[in-house]
Amino acid sequence: MNNTKYYAAAITAFVIWGFFGFVLKPIDHYPSLDIFFYRVFMAGGIMAFINIFIRPRILRETKTLLLQMPRQQRNKTIVQVLGGGVLLMANWFFFIYVMNHVSIKAASFAYIICPILTTLLASLLLKEKLSLAQWIAVGLSIISCAILSTHKFSDLLYSLIVALSYALYLVTQPKNDQLDKFLILAVQIGFSAILLLPFYPEYRGAVPTETSFYVFILIIAVVYTIIPLLLNLYALKGLKSSVMGILLYINPLINFIVAIGYYKEPINGSQVIAYLIILFSVVIFNLGILRKRKAIA
């Protein structure tokens, strides 16, 4: 199977997330929880509007498909979809909590650990087979994480929690291949928004009055939430979760380049070595797959 389009979708999603800082920086004076609330509510509202008023046929077809499924399969599918929404919400919430109450370094480190966890979970839970070269790539990733680690167990634990929530999301989603991907994402984000509503009055800050805030939230909701998550779900139709996990390294690699190239943040030699190892591990992990594709062609 030619999976170039699935690779393109995954890479595009992670490249988009790599530049997330460009839209967060202009509104970094707002509480992180407010950004989180409005991001979920706006993304959920946009997707609900599109599905109800623009794609009603898909809603009817999906309802028919669900009713035609055996009861056990239908219940399992619903649990997987709603569970994905819970995992997404948990990932966003834990990330913001760690960033606000632990450290920015611990929050960033979570997405260095995440690809390793995704690959290992895919191997254990989905029984995805890895070649020797791919296991070597995983080992190199672990070495790079050790170099970048904070040497504080509590920070590492928080990073693991953030990483695990997204790794589980990636691993559980390939099973939902019968349903429309846009509708799946709409239900997941909408379900997250419903779960968040009771917390909004208690934990929100003052209602933003600047128009620029809502413009940036709209960009975040569409460009940095809906589009990359849809690309993720599409890519999972043709790529293994382990491959998606390793490709996820594109995100922190771009973050690193932006940090030193645009924001002029200081770096040290160990960080450069660690990120070069990560880049090398991504190449090694996917080299066998590319060679196999050439052989088939």
TORVEXMI-554536 format. One record per residue (C-alpha): chain; residue number from 1; residue in three letters; x negated, y, z negated. Coordinates in steps of 0.2 Angstrom, whole numbers, plus 5000, padded with zeros to 4 digits. Example, Ala and Ser with C-alpha at 12.3 -4.5 7.8 and 13.67 -1.06 7.14 Angstrom:
{pati=A, titi=1, bakol=ALA, xx=4938, yy=4978, zz=4961} .
{pati=A, titi=2, bakol=SER, xx=4932, yy=4995, zz=4964} .
***
This chain:
{pati=A, titi=1, bakol=MET, xx=5000, yy=5000, zz=5000} .
{pati=A, titi=2, bakol=ASN, xx=4994, yy=5017, zz=5005} .
{pati=A, titi=3, bakol=ASN, xx=4994, yy=5027, zz=4988} .
{pati=A, titi=4, bakol=THR, xx=4985, yy=5043, zz=4994} .
{pati=A, titi=5, bakol=LYS, xx=5001, yy=5052, zz=4991} .
{pati=A, titi=6, bakol=TYR, xx=5002, yy=5046, zz=4973} .
{pati=A, titi=7, bakol=TYR, xx=4984, yy=5051, zz=4970} .
{pati=A, titi=8, bakol=ALA, xx=4988, yy=5068, zz=4977} .
{pati=A, titi=9, bakol=ALA, xx=5003, yy=5070, zz=4966} .
{pati=A, titi=10, bakol=ALA, xx=4994, yy=5065, zz=4950} .
{pati=A, titi=11, bakol=ILE, xx=4978, yy=5076, zz=4954} .
{pati=A, titi=12, bakol=THR, xx=4990, yy=5091, zz=4958} .
{pati=A, titi=13, bakol=ALA, xx=4999, yy=5089, zz=4942} .
{pati=A, titi=14, bakol=PHE, xx=4983, yy=5089, zz=4931} .
{pati=A, titi=15, bakol=VAL, xx=4975, yy=5103, zz=4941} .
{pati=A, titi=16, bakol=ILE, xx=4990, yy=5114, zz=4937} .
{pati=A, titi=17, bakol=TRP, xx=4989, yy=5110, zz=4919} .
{pati=A, titi=18, bakol=GLY, xx=4970, yy=5114, zz=4919} .
{pati=A, titi=19, bakol=PHE, xx=4975, yy=5132, zz=4923} .
{pati=A, titi=20, bakol=PHE, xx=4988, yy=5133, zz=4909} .
{pati=A, titi=21, bakol=GLY, xx=4978, yy=5145, zz=4899} .
{pati=A, titi=22, bakol=PHE, xx=4981, yy=5159, zz=4913} .
{pati=A, titi=23, bakol=VAL, xx=4999, yy=5161, zz=4908} .
{pati=A, titi=24, bakol=LEU, xx=4997, yy=5157, zz=4889} .
{pati=A, titi=25, bakol=LYS, xx=4984, yy=5171, zz=4886} .
{pati=A, titi=26, bakol=PRO, xx=4996, yy=5185, zz=4891} .
{pati=A, titi=27, bakol=ILE, xx=5008, yy=5180, zz=4878} .
{pati=A, titi=28, bakol=ASP, xx=4996, yy=5173, zz=4865} .
{pati=A, titi=29, bakol=HIS, xx=5002, yy=5187, zz=4853} .
{pati=A, titi=30, bakol=TYR, xx=5019, yy=5178, zz=4851} .
{pati=A, titi=31, bakol=PRO, xx=5021, yy=5164, zz=4839} .
{pati=A, titi=32, bakol=SER, xx=5017, yy=5147, zz=4847} .
{pati=A, titi=33, bakol=LEU, xx=5033, yy=5139, zz=4841} .
{pati=A, titi=34, bakol=ASP, xx=5043, yy=5153, zz=4850} .
{pati=A, titi=35, bakol=ILE, xx=5034, yy=5149, zz=4866} .
{pati=A, titi=36, bakol=PHE, xx=5038, yy=5130, zz=4863} .
{pati=A, titi=37, bakol=PHE, xx=5056, yy=5133, zz=4859} .
{pati=A, titi=38, bakol=TYR, xx=5059, yy=5145, zz=4874} .
{pati=A, titi=39, bakol=ARG, xx=5049, yy=5133, zz=4886} .
{pati=A, titi=40, bakol=VAL, xx=5060, yy=5118, zz=4882} .
{pati=A, titi=41, bakol=PHE, xx=5076, yy=5128, zz=4882} .
{pati=A, titi=42, bakol=MET, xx=5073, yy=5137, zz=4899} .
{pati=A, titi=43, bakol=ALA, xx=5066, yy=5121, zz=4907} .
{pati=A, titi=44, bakol=GLY, xx=5081, yy=5111, zz=4901} .
{pati=A, titi=45, bakol=GLY, xx=5093, yy=5124, zz=4906} .
{pati=A, titi=46, bakol=ILE, xx=5086, yy=5126, zz=4924} .
{pati=A, titi=47, bakol=MET, xx=5086, yy=5107, zz=4927} .
{pati=A, titi=48, bakol=ALA, xx=5104, yy=5105, zz=4920} .
{pati=A, titi=49, bakol=PHE, xx=5110, yy=5119, zz=4932} .
{pati=A, titi=50, bakol=ILE, xx=5102, yy=5111, zz=4947} .
{pati=A, titi=51, bakol=ASN, xx=5108, yy=5093, zz=4943} .
{pati=A, titi=52, bakol=ILE, xx=5126, yy=5099, zz=4939} .
{pati=A, titi=53, bakol=PHE, xx=5129, yy=5112, zz=4952} .
{pati=A, titi=54, bakol=ILE, xx=5117, yy=5107, zz=4966} .
{pati=A, titi=55, bakol=ARG, xx=5114, yy=5088, zz=4965} .
{pati=A, titi=56, bakol=PRO, xx=5131, yy=5082, zz=4958} .
{pati=A, titi=57, bakol=ARG, xx=5130, yy=5067, zz=4971} .
{pati=A, titi=58, bakol=ILE, xx=5115, yy=5061, zz=4962} .
{pati=A, titi=59, bakol=LEU, xx=5124, yy=5061, zz=4945} .
{pati=A, titi=60, bakol=ARG, xx=5138, yy=5051, zz=4952} .
{pati=A, titi=61, bakol=GLU, xx=5127, yy=5038, zz=4961} .
{pati=A, titi=62, bakol=THR, xx=5116, yy=5037, zz=4945} .
{pati=A, titi=63, bakol=LYS, xx=5132, yy=5034, zz=4934} .
{pati=A, titi=64, bakol=THR, xx=5138, yy=5020, zz=4946} .
{pati=A, titi=65, bakol=LEU, xx=5120, yy=5012, zz=4946} .
{pati=A, titi=66, bakol=LEU, xx=5120, yy=5012, zz=4927} .
{pati=A, titi=67, bakol=LEU, xx=5138, yy=5004, zz=4926} .
{pati=A, titi=68, bakol=GLN, xx=5133, yy=4991, zz=4938} .
{pati=A, titi=69, bakol=MET, xx=5118, yy=4986, zz=4928} .
{pati=A, titi=70, bakol=PRO, xx=5119, yy=4971, zz=4915} .
{pati=A, titi=71, bakol=ARG, xx=5123, yy=4979, zz=4898} .
{pati=A, titi=72, bakol=GLN, xx=5106, yy=4974, zz=4891} .
{pati=A, titi=73, bakol=GLN, xx=5097, yy=4981, zz=4905} .
{pati=A, titi=74, bakol=ARG, xx=5107, yy=4997, zz=4905} .
{pati=A, titi=75, bakol=ASN, xx=5104, yy=5000, zz=4886} .
{pati=A, titi=76, bakol=LYS, xx=5086, yy=4997, zz=4889} .
{pati=A, titi=77, bakol=THR, xx=5085, yy=5009, zz=4903} .
{pati=A, titi=78, bakol=ILE, xx=5094, yy=5023, zz=4892} .
{pati=A, titi=79, bakol=VAL, xx=5082, yy=5019, zz=4877} .
{pati=A, titi=80, bakol=GLN, xx=5067, yy=5021, zz=4889} .
{pati=A, titi=81, bakol=VAL, xx=5073, yy=5038, zz=4896} .
{pati=A, titi=82, bakol=LEU, xx=5078, yy=5045, zz=4880} .
{pati=A, titi=83, bakol=GLY, xx=5063, yy=5038, zz=4871} .
{pati=A, titi=84, bakol=GLY, xx=5052, yy=5047, zz=4884} .
{pati=A, titi=85, bakol=GLY, xx=5061, yy=5064, zz=4880} .
{pati=A, titi=86, bakol=VAL, xx=5057, yy=5061, zz=4861} .
{pati=A, titi=87, bakol=LEU, xx=5038, yy=5057, zz=4866} .
{pati=A, titi=88, bakol=LEU, xx=5037, yy=5073, zz=4876} .
{pati=A, titi=89, bakol=MET, xx=5045, yy=5084, zz=4863} .
{pati=A, titi=90, bakol=ALA, xx=5033, yy=5075, zz=4850} .
{pati=A, titi=91, bakol=ASN, xx=5018, yy=5079, zz=4860} .
{pati=A, titi=92, bakol=TRP, xx=5022, yy=5097, zz=4863} .
{pati=A, titi=93, bakol=PHE, xx=5026, yy=5099, zz=4844} .
{pati=A, titi=94, bakol=PHE, xx=5011, yy=5090, zz=4838} .
{pati=A, titi=95, bakol=PHE, xx=5000, yy=5100, zz=4850} .
{pati=A, titi=96, bakol=ILE, xx=5006, yy=5117, zz=4844} .
{pati=A, titi=97, bakol=TYR, xx=5006, yy=5111, zz=4825} .
{pati=A, titi=98, bakol=VAL, xx=4988, yy=5106, zz=4827} .
{pati=A, titi=99, bakol=MET, xx=4983, yy=5121, zz=4836} .
{pati=A, titi=100, bakol=ASN, xx=4991, yy=5133, zz=4823} .
{pati=A, titi=101, bakol=HIS, xx=4987, yy=5123, zz=4807} .
{pati=A, titi=102, bakol=VAL, xx=4972, yy=5112, zz=4810} .
{pati=A, titi=103, bakol=SER, xx=4961, yy=5119, zz=4824} .
{pati=A, titi=104, bakol=ILE, xx=4961, yy=5124, zz=4842} .
{pati=A, titi=105, bakol=LYS, xx=4946, yy=5112, zz=4844} .
{pati=A, titi=106, bakol=ALA, xx=4956, yy=5097, zz=4837} .
{pati=A, titi=107, bakol=ALA, xx=4971, yy=5101, zz=4849} .
{pati=A, titi=108, bakol=SER, xx=4959, yy=5102, zz=4864} .
{pati=A, titi=109, bakol=PHE, xx=4950, yy=5086, zz=4859} .
{pati=A, titi=110, bakol=ALA, xx=4967, yy=5077, zz=4860} .
{pati=A, titi=111, bakol=TYR, xx=4967, yy=5078, zz=4878} .
{pati=A, titi=112, bakol=ILE, xx=4949, yy=5071, zz=4879} .
{pati=A, titi=113, bakol=ILE, xx=4955, yy=5056, zz=4869} .
{pati=A, titi=114, bakol=CYS, xx=4972, yy=5053, zz=4878} .
{pati=A, titi=115, bakol=PRO, xx=4965, yy=5046, zz=4894} .
{pati=A, titi=116, bakol=ILE, xx=4956, yy=5032, zz=4884} .
{pati=A, titi=117, bakol=LEU, xx=4971, yy=5028, zz=4874} .
{pati=A, titi=118, bakol=THR, xx=4982, yy=5028, zz=4890} .
{pati=A, titi=119, bakol=THR, xx=4970, yy=5016, zz=4898} .
{pati=A, titi=120, bakol=LEU, xx=4969, yy=5004, zz=4883} .
{pati=A, titi=121, bakol=LEU, xx=4988, yy=5004, zz=4880} .
{pati=A, titi=122, bakol=ALA, xx=4991, yy=5000, zz=4899} .
{pati=A, titi=123, bakol=SER, xx=4979, yy=4986, zz=4897} .
{pati=A, titi=124, bakol=LEU, xx=4987, yy=4979, zz=4881} .
{pati=A, titi=125, bakol=LEU, xx=5006, yy=4983, zz=4884} .
{pati=A, titi=126, bakol=LEU, xx=5008, yy=4982, zz=4902} .
{pati=A, titi=127, bakol=LYS, xx=4994, yy=4969, zz=4905} .
{pati=A, titi=128, bakol=GLU, xx=4986, yy=4980, zz=4918} .
{pati=A, titi=129, bakol=LYS, xx=4969, yy=4972, zz=4923} .
{pati=A, titi=130, bakol=LEU, xx=4953, yy=4982, zz=4923} .
{pati=A, titi=131, bakol=SER, xx=4937, yy=4978, zz=4932} .
{pati=A, titi=132, bakol=LEU, xx=4920, yy=4977, zz=4924} .
{pati=A, titi=133, bakol=ALA, xx=4916, yy=4994, zz=4932} .
{pati=A, titi=134, bakol=GLN, xx=4932, yy=5002, zz=4925} .
{pati=A, titi=135, bakol=TRP, xx=4929, yy=4995, zz=4908} .
{pati=A, titi=136, bakol=ILE, xx=4911, yy=5003, zz=4909} .
{pati=A, titi=137, bakol=ALA, xx=4920, yy=5019, zz=4914} .
{pati=A, titi=138, bakol=VAL, xx=4931, yy=5018, zz=4898} .
{pati=A, titi=139, bakol=GLY, xx=4915, yy=5015, zz=4888} .
{pati=A, titi=140, bakol=LEU, xx=4907, yy=5031, zz=4895} .
{pati=A, titi=141, bakol=SER, xx=4923, yy=5040, zz=4891} .
{pati=A, titi=142, bakol=ILE, xx=4921, yy=5034, zz=4873} .
{pati=A, titi=143, bakol=ILE, xx=4903, yy=5040, zz=4872} .
{pati=A, titi=144, bakol=SER, xx=4908, yy=5057, zz=4879} .
{pati=A, titi=145, bakol=CYS, xx=4922, yy=5058, zz=4865} .
{pati=A, titi=146, bakol=ALA, xx=4909, yy=5054, zz=4852} .
{pati=A, titi=147, bakol=ILE, xx=4898, yy=5068, zz=4858} .
{pati=A, titi=148, bakol=LEU, xx=4912, yy=5080, zz=4858} .
{pati=A, titi=149, bakol=SER, xx=4919, yy=5074, zz=4841} .
{pati=A, titi=150, bakol=THR, xx=4921, yy=5087, zz=4827} .
{pati=A, titi=151, bakol=HIS, xx=4914, yy=5074, zz=4814} .
{pati=A, titi=152, bakol=LYS, xx=4929, yy=5078, zz=4803} .
{pati=A, titi=153, bakol=PHE, xx=4940, yy=5063, zz=4801} .
{pati=A, titi=154, bakol=SER, xx=4956, yy=5073, zz=4798} .
{pati=A, titi=155, bakol=ASP, xx=4953, yy=5083, zz=4814} .
{pati=A, titi=156, bakol=LEU, xx=4950, yy=5067, zz=4823} .
{pati=A, titi=157, bakol=LEU, xx=4966, yy=5059, zz=4816} .
{pati=A, titi=158, bakol=TYR, xx=4977, yy=5074, zz=4821} .
{pati=A, titi=159, bakol=SER, xx=4969, yy=5073, zz=4839} .
{pati=A, titi=160, bakol=LEU, xx=4974, yy=5055, zz=4839} .
{pati=A, titi=161, bakol=ILE, xx=4992, yy=5058, zz=4835} .
{pati=A, titi=162, bakol=VAL, xx=4993, yy=5071, zz=4849} .
{pati=A, titi=163, bakol=ALA, xx=4985, yy=5060, zz=4861} .
{pati=A, titi=164, bakol=LEU, xx=4995, yy=5045, zz=4857} .
{pati=A, titi=165, bakol=SER, xx=5012, yy=5053, zz=4860} .
{pati=A, titi=166, bakol=TYR, xx=5007, yy=5058, zz=4878} .
{pati=A, titi=167, bakol=ALA, xx=4998, yy=5041, zz=4881} .
{pati=A, titi=168, bakol=LEU, xx=5014, yy=5032, zz=4876} .
{pati=A, titi=169, bakol=TYR, xx=5024, yy=5043, zz=4887} .
{pati=A, titi=170, bakol=LEU, xx=5013, yy=5039, zz=4902} .
{pati=A, titi=171, bakol=VAL, xx=5014, yy=5020, zz=4898} .
{pati=A, titi=172, bakol=THR, xx=5033, yy=5019, zz=4896} .
{pati=A, titi=173, bakol=GLN, xx=5038, yy=5028, zz=4911} .
{pati=A, titi=174, bakol=PRO, xx=5034, yy=5017, zz=4926} .
{pati=A, titi=175, bakol=LYS, xx=5048, yy=5005, zz=4921} .
{pati=A, titi=176, bakol=ASN, xx=5061, yy=5018, zz=4926} .
{pati=A, titi=177, bakol=ASP, xx=5058, yy=5016, zz=4944} .
{pati=A, titi=178, bakol=GLN, xx=5077, yy=5013, zz=4949} .
{pati=A, titi=179, bakol=LEU, xx=5083, yy=5030, zz=4944} .
{pati=A, titi=180, bakol=ASP, xx=5081, yy=5047, zz=4952} .
{pati=A, titi=181, bakol=LYS, xx=5065, yy=5055, zz=4944} .
{pati=A, titi=182, bakol=PHE, xx=5072, yy=5073, zz=4944} .
{pati=A, titi=183, bakol=LEU, xx=5087, yy=5067, zz=4934} .
{pati=A, titi=184, bakol=ILE, xx=5076, yy=5057, zz=4922} .
{pati=A, titi=185, bakol=LEU, xx=5066, yy=5072, zz=4918} .
{pati=A, titi=186, bakol=ALA, xx=5081, yy=5083, zz=4916} .
{pati=A, titi=187, bakol=VAL, xx=5089, yy=5071, zz=4904} .
{pati=A, titi=188, bakol=GLN, xx=5072, yy=5070, zz=4894} .
{pati=A, titi=189, bakol=ILE, xx=5070, yy=5088, zz=4893} .
{pati=A, titi=190, bakol=GLY, xx=5088, yy=5091, zz=4889} .
{pati=A, titi=191, bakol=PHE, xx=5088, yy=5078, zz=4876} .
{pati=A, titi=192, bakol=SER, xx=5072, yy=5087, zz=4868} .
{pati=A, titi=193, bakol=ALA, xx=5081, yy=5104, zz=4869} .
{pati=A, titi=194, bakol=ILE, xx=5096, yy=5096, zz=4859} .
{pati=A, titi=195, bakol=LEU, xx=5085, yy=5089, zz=4846} .
{pati=A, titi=196, bakol=LEU, xx=5076, yy=5106, zz=4844} .
{pati=A, titi=197, bakol=LEU, xx=5092, yy=5116, zz=4843} .
{pati=A, titi=198, bakol=PRO, xx=5095, yy=5113, zz=4824} .
{pati=A, titi=199, bakol=PHE, xx=5077, yy=5119, zz=4820} .
{pati=A, titi=200, bakol=TYR, xx=5077, yy=5135, zz=4831} .
{pati=A, titi=201, bakol=PRO, xx=5087, yy=5146, zz=4818} .
{pati=A, titi=202, bakol=GLU, xx=5075, yy=5142, zz=4804} .
{pati=A, titi=203, bakol=TYR, xx=5058, yy=5142, zz=4813} .
{pati=A, titi=204, bakol=ARG, xx=5060, yy=5155, zz=4827} .
{pati=A, titi=205, bakol=GLY, xx=5052, yy=5172, zz=4825} .
{pati=A, titi=206, bakol=ALA, xx=5060, yy=5189, zz=4831} .
{pati=A, titi=207, bakol=VAL, xx=5069, yy=5188, zz=4847} .
{pati=A, titi=208, bakol=PRO, xx=5057, yy=5194, zz=4861} .
{pati=A, titi=209, bakol=THR, xx=5062, yy=5210, zz=4869} .
{pati=A, titi=210, bakol=GLU, xx=5048, yy=5212, zz=4882} .
{pati=A, titi=211, bakol=THR, xx=5054, yy=5207, zz=4900} .
{pati=A, titi=212, bakol=SER, xx=5036, yy=5200, zz=4903} .
{pati=A, titi=213, bakol=PHE, xx=5038, yy=5187, zz=4890} .
{pati=A, titi=214, bakol=TYR, xx=5053, yy=5179, zz=4899} .
{pati=A, titi=215, bakol=VAL, xx=5044, yy=5180, zz=4915} .
{pati=A, titi=216, bakol=PHE, xx=5029, yy=5171, zz=4909} .
{pati=A, titi=217, bakol=ILE, xx=5041, yy=5158, zz=4900} .
{pati=A, titi=218, bakol=LEU, xx=5050, yy=5155, zz=4917} .
{pati=A, titi=219, bakol=ILE, xx=5033, yy=5152, zz=4925} .
{pati=A, titi=220, bakol=ILE, xx=5028, yy=5140, zz=4911} .
{pati=A, titi=221, bakol=ALA, xx=5045, yy=5131, zz=4912} .
{pati=A, titi=222, bakol=VAL, xx=5044, yy=5129, zz=4931} .
{pati=A, titi=223, bakol=VAL, xx=5026, yy=5129, zz=4936} .
{pati=A, titi=224, bakol=TYR, xx=5018, yy=5121, zz=4921} .
{pati=A, titi=225, bakol=THR, xx=5032, yy=5110, zz=4915} .
{pati=A, titi=226, bakol=ILE, xx=5045, yy=5104, zz=4928} .
{pati=A, titi=227, bakol=ILE, xx=5033, yy=5103, zz=4943} .
{pati=A, titi=228, bakol=PRO, xx=5019, yy=5093, zz=4935} .
{pati=A, titi=229, bakol=LEU, xx=5030, yy=5082, zz=4925} .
{pati=A, titi=230, bakol=LEU, xx=5039, yy=5077, zz=4941} .
{pati=A, titi=231, bakol=LEU, xx=5023, yy=5074, zz=4950} .
{pati=A, titi=232, bakol=ASN, xx=5018, yy=5063, zz=4935} .
{pati=A, titi=233, bakol=LEU, xx=5034, yy=5053, zz=4937} .
{pati=A, titi=234, bakol=TYR, xx=5032, yy=5052, zz=4956} .
{pati=A, titi=235, bakol=ALA, xx=5013, yy=5047, zz=4954} .
{pati=A, titi=236, bakol=LEU, xx=5018, yy=5033, zz=4942} .
{pati=A, titi=237, bakol=LYS, xx=5028, yy=5024, zz=4956} .
{pati=A, titi=238, bakol=GLY, xx=5012, yy=5020, zz=4965} .
{pati=A, titi=239, bakol=LEU, xx=4998, yy=5021, zz=4952} .
{pati=A, titi=240, bakol=LYS, xx=4994, yy=5011, zz=4937} .
{pati=A, titi=241, bakol=SER, xx=4996, yy=5019, zz=4920} .
{pati=A, titi=242, bakol=SER, xx=4977, yy=5016, zz=4917} .
{pati=A, titi=243, bakol=VAL, xx=4973, yy=5026, zz=4933} .
{pati=A, titi=244, bakol=MET, xx=4984, yy=5040, zz=4928} .
{pati=A, titi=245, bakol=GLY, xx=4975, yy=5040, zz=4911} .
{pati=A, titi=246, bakol=ILE, xx=4958, yy=5042, zz=4919} .
{pati=A, titi=247, bakol=LEU, xx=4964, yy=5055, zz=4931} .
{pati=A, titi=248, bakol=LEU, xx=4970, yy=5065, zz=4916} .
{pati=A, titi=249, bakol=TYR, xx=4952, yy=5070, zz=4913} .
{pati=A, titi=250, bakol=ILE, xx=4954, yy=5082, zz=4927} .
{pati=A, titi=251, bakol=ASN, xx=4964, yy=5093, zz=4915} .
{pati=A, titi=252, bakol=PRO, xx=4950, yy=5096, zz=4902} .
{pati=A, titi=253, bakol=LEU, xx=4937, yy=5097, zz=4915} .
{pati=A, titi=254, bakol=ILE, xx=4946, yy=5112, zz=4923} .
{pati=A, titi=255, bakol=ASN, xx=4949, yy=5119, zz=4906} .
{pati=A, titi=256, bakol=PHE, xx=4930, yy=5118, zz=4902} .
{pati=A, titi=257, bakol=ILE, xx=4925, yy=5126, zz=4919} .
{pati=A, titi=258, bakol=VAL, xx=4938, yy=5140, zz=4916} .
{pati=A, titi=259, bakol=ALA, xx=4932, yy=5143, zz=4898} .
{pati=A, titi=260, bakol=ILE, xx=4914, yy=5145, zz=4903} .
{pati=A, titi=261, bakol=GLY, xx=4916, yy=5153, zz=4921} .
{pati=A, titi=262, bakol=TYR, xx=4931, yy=5165, zz=4918} .
{pati=A, titi=263, bakol=TYR, xx=4932, yy=5168, zz=4899} .
{pati=A, titi=264, bakol=LYS, xx=4913, yy=5167, zz=4896} .
{pati=A, titi=265, bakol=GLU, xx=4915, yy=5155, zz=4881} .
{pati=A, titi=266, bakol=PRO, xx=4898, yy=5149, zz=4874} .
{pati=A, titi=267, bakol=ILE, xx=4893, yy=5131, zz=4877} .
{pati=A, titi=268, bakol=ASN, xx=4879, yy=5120, zz=4872} .
{pati=A, titi=269, bakol=GLY, xx=4869, yy=5106, zz=4880} .
{pati=A, titi=270, bakol=SER, xx=4879, yy=5092, zz=4872} .
{pati=A, titi=271, bakol=GLN, xx=4895, yy=5099, zz=4878} .
{pati=A, titi=272, bakol=VAL, xx=4888, yy=5100, zz=4896} .
{pati=A, titi=273, bakol=ILE, xx=4881, yy=5082, zz=4895} .
{pati=A, titi=274, bakol=ALA, xx=4898, yy=5075, zz=4888} .
{pati=A, titi=275, bakol=TYR, xx=4908, yy=5083, zz=4902} .
{pati=A, titi=276, bakol=LEU, xx=4896, yy=5077, zz=4915} .
{pati=A, titi=277, bakol=ILE, xx=4898, yy=5059, zz=4908} .
{pati=A, titi=278, bakol=ILE, xx=4917, yy=5062, zz=4909} .
{pati=A, titi=279, bakol=LEU, xx=4916, yy=5067, zz=4927} .
{pati=A, titi=280, bakol=PHE, xx=4905, yy=5051, zz=4930} .
{pati=A, titi=281, bakol=SER, xx=4917, yy=5040, zz=4922} .
{pati=A, titi=282, bakol=VAL, xx=4932, yy=5046, zz=4933} .
{pati=A, titi=283, bakol=VAL, xx=4921, yy=5043, zz=4948} .
{pati=A, titi=284, bakol=ILE, xx=4916, yy=5025, zz=4943} .
{pati=A, titi=285, bakol=PHE, xx=4934, yy=5021, zz=4937} .
{pati=A, titi=286, bakol=ASN, xx=4942, yy=5025, zz=4954} .
{pati=A, titi=287, bakol=LEU, xx=4927, yy=5019, zz=4965} .
{pati=A, titi=288, bakol=GLY, xx=4933, yy=5001, zz=4965} .
{pati=A, titi=289, bakol=ILE, xx=4950, yy=5006, zz=4970} .
{pati=A, titi=290, bakol=LEU, xx=4944, yy=5017, zz=4984} .
{pati=A, titi=291, bakol=ARG, xx=4933, yy=5003, zz=4991} .
{pati=A, titi=292, bakol=LYS, xx=4947, yy=4990, zz=4990} .
{pati=A, titi=293, bakol=ARG, xx=4958, yy=5002, zz=5000} .
{pati=A, titi=294, bakol=LYS, xx=4945, yy=5004, zz=5013} .
{pati=A, titi=295, bakol=ALA, xx=4943, yy=4985, zz=5014} .
{pati=A, titi=296, bakol=ILE, xx=4962, yy=4983, zz=5017} .
{pati=A, titi=297, bakol=ALA, xx=4962, yy=4996, zz=5030} .
***
